[in-house]
Amino acid sequence: MPFHISLDGHTDLAARIYRQLRDGILDGRLRAGERLPPTRELARELDVSRNTVAVAYERLTAEGFLDSHVGRGTFVSPGFVARSKRAAPAGTGVRPVARWSSLPDPPGDVRPAFDFRVGTPDPALFPLRTWRRLVSQALRPSLLPPSGYADPAGLEALRVAIARHIGAARSVRAGVEDVLVTQGAQQALDLIGRVLIEPGTRVAVEDPGYPPAERLFTAHGARIIKVPVDAEGLDVTGLAKGTRLIYTTPSHQFPLGTPMSLARRTALLAWAERNDAVIIEDDYDSEYRFSDRPLEPLQSLDHDGRVLYVGSFSKTLLPLLRLGFLVAPASLRPALRQAKQLMDWHGDLVTQSALASFIDEGLLARHVRKATREYSVRRDRILAFVRDELRDVLEVVPSSAGLHLCAPVSPQATVTVDSAVAEAARAGVAVESLSTYGGTRGGLVIGYGLVGSDRIDEGLARLGECVSVARMS
């Protein structure tokens, strides 16, 4: 048999022989009908016991890869056709429903030298050693649920900790029964869509706004209504009658960064009550604040139970942990719990337990304070750079929270933002165009979560050179 089997460094020899023969059959190196050596002969060639080879042959025969015939030998089953690329069938005749075809592909993993993209915290600031201890602690047998499954709303200890944390940090009114733990804010939005959106449901989103939310509502069959945003936040006069759901980011408007004024918040709540609408309040990154205390969230001003408050730990900790939460009115909680159970039952209980301890031990508050100091330094560098070096090109939108700054193009400037973004990409600098998020005004959205203080000046200098090149082109 020309097919070669290697057993170097492997203790489970039967399993190794099985895997190599199986892969050889699937890859076409062993063809249908080809005769394999007798077990005694192959065992002598490989210097293993005959029983070791027999175990591998028996498993392959039981799974249909081989046919064994007494007196004739063992052959590759004709039922297996070689697949050189080991790819699934193309399925060219199978199509998703139409609305999925219109959505863009998810972004890949791009790692530029200087990453000023939006929405990601610095993993270097994450207290990994502490988190490892808490995860190890959460894996103790005494802490695991007896059945292996838990409440779809999430681990009770974490819901208690979240309710206490957002009550103190954000003035959100919530008890343990009001909190539903999710795998990030995006899953929270998906759950809301499942229980409130039917094909054709009118959903209002901010313009400019957060594209993943708009795409998610579209995937649920919603009819999207884009509502302009001004210096006070979402323009309530732009809401259309018949709107069922309103998605907004009032604490730190995405991507502009301005907070919604108290007058506008009051007007939005009144509009929702008059028109029997529901408001989704996405408080995605207001943990990081650099000046005054934020205005009260819509949820704390809501007396009619129309606000669904969505929060995430992706910005305060790490996106890969996939941890978020949803605070919902009592009337929606049963449906949301049912939807969560149908989606993934309850999420990762080990991670939830670690986060509960992280909050209870005061480690989250400490981490936020430490990270805020670091992000404040980076933010100030960007502000100074734009105001000093690019003052005739960009204007900075006032913002006192979050992980990014928005800098629209000045009215008198003559620069093509998309050209500047493309030029920056060629120079190893990733930065985003404001037009990516909608609206009518061009500009840059500059994140500071992924570029350390020791490298930010060099990255900004490169960005400035690219803006200058774009102005001359």
Disulfide bonds with the S-S distance in Angstrom:
none
